[in-house]
């Protein structure tokens, strides 16, 4: 089961919304670089949207193909967590009195997918996967199934905002909390595709990461990738290796920060590398096959294998 990536859009700590990730690799500020939301979201709606909803909705709306998808699928680790806290505080301090319905609506994890459906006037398949650090992988598997079953295009993405509760007590150069939103247009047609997703799977982490990587490759009958994009979606005690199975490793979470759906960021980066070999060569990233490895809390691992279409 495979699908093709036809377009992608990311808001991150890089200037990636306008340039793409590969072209913006040197612009890391560790602070979210937000676009002008009013260009994409109607003002009346924008005023009522919290940060995470704006963050999640905008990349999907930027891509013109979103108007013709048959499904909208969102993966999020903690969804509208800050909104849930604010709603709970108002509920407690208000002594269970009358509350604004907006506060409740914005506290639910499926608000992002729902808003995308409403704005795009899309009444097709609409679902949110909230599965901690492997939420995006589960959303992607669902999207790949839908694409192949219905022979259609699907909008899928991963989004999580910065949560102060998760702030690292001692940040390092490669371990710090981040936030971001990455969305993709997936389809079964190869024409004009930027990259191909060969397989996506989640596995329990073996004591030896090479064994786990090898198990994924063998079970999906895949060749060794030319590059591995390896990152943590949550604080991990295990250091990311320099190489795995003799394959060079790039720590993508050191660029985007630790947040539960950051493998979506890595998939966009992999797509840019595969589809823009000239620019990729400037960063020593030349590759036609890339494996994204996401380590969540040293317990679960997400694998996404991409190749040239």
Residue, then its C-alpha position, 0 to 999 in steps of 0.5 A: x500500500x503506497x500513496x503519492x504526496x502532491x503538495x505540502x505546507x508547514x508552519x514551524x520555527x523555520x520560515x517554512x510556510x513560504x519557502x518550504x523546509x529545505x530552503x529555510x533550514x538556516x532560519x531556525x529561531x526556536x520561535x514559531x514563525x506564523x504567517x498572516x492568517x487573514x489571507x486564508x481564514x475569514x476574519x469573523x472566524x479568525x477572531x474566535x480561533x485559538x492559536x492551535x486552531x489557526x496553526x492547524x487550519x492554515x497549512x491545509x487552506x493554503x494548498x488549492x488541492x484541499x478544495x477537492x479532497x474526499x477526506x480530512x484527517x488530522x493527527x495531534x498528540x495533545x490537541x487543544x490542551x491549553x484550551x482545555x485547561x482554560x475551559x476547566x479554569x473558567x468552569x471552576x472559577x465560574x462555580x459551574x455557571x454559564x460559560x461561553x460555548x466557544x470555550x468548550x468547542x475550542x477545547x476538543x481535539x477534533x476542532x481543527x479537522x472540523x473547522x477545515x471541513x466547515x471552511x472547505x465545505x467538505x462533508x466527506x470523511x473527517x476524523x482526528x487521531x489523538x495517540x500521543x507521540x505516534x498520532x501522526x503515523x496513525x493519521x497517515x496510515x488511515x489516510x493511505x487506506x482511504x486513498x487506496x480504497x476510494x482511489x481519491x485524494x486526502x488532506x492529512x496533517x499533524x499539529x501540536x502547539x507548544x505546551x508550557x507544562x512540557x517545557x524542558x527544565x534544561x534545554x540543550x542544543x538538540x533537545x528543546x520543546x517546539x511546535x508546528x503544523x504540517x499538512x499534505x495532499x495525498x493521492x494514488x496518481x503518480x502524475x506531478x507527485x513530489x514524493x512517494x510514501x512506500x510504507x508507514x508503521x508503528x512498532x514497539x522499540x527493541x533494545x537495539x534500534x537497528x533491529x527495529x529498523x531492519x524489522x520494518x524494512x524486511x516486513x515491508x520488503x523495502x531496500x535500505x534508505x539512503x538517509x535516515x531522518x531520526x527524531x524524538x517526539x518527546x524527551x528521550x533518555x536515548x541519544x540519537x545515533x550518528x548512523x544506523x545500519x551504516x546509514x547517515x542519520x540527521x536529527x530532525x527534532x534538533x531543528x523543529x524541537x520536541x513536539x508530539x507530531x514532529x514526524x510530520x515536519x520530517x516528512x515534509x523535509x523528506x519530500x523537499x529533499x526528494x523533489x529538489x535534488x539541487x537544493x538538497x545537495x547544498x545541505x548534503x542531503x542528496x537521496x532518492x529514498x528516505x526513512x523517517x524514524x520517530x522515537x516516542x518516549x523510548x517505548x514506541x517508534x514510528x516509521x515512514x519510508x519515502x522514495x522518488x515517485 
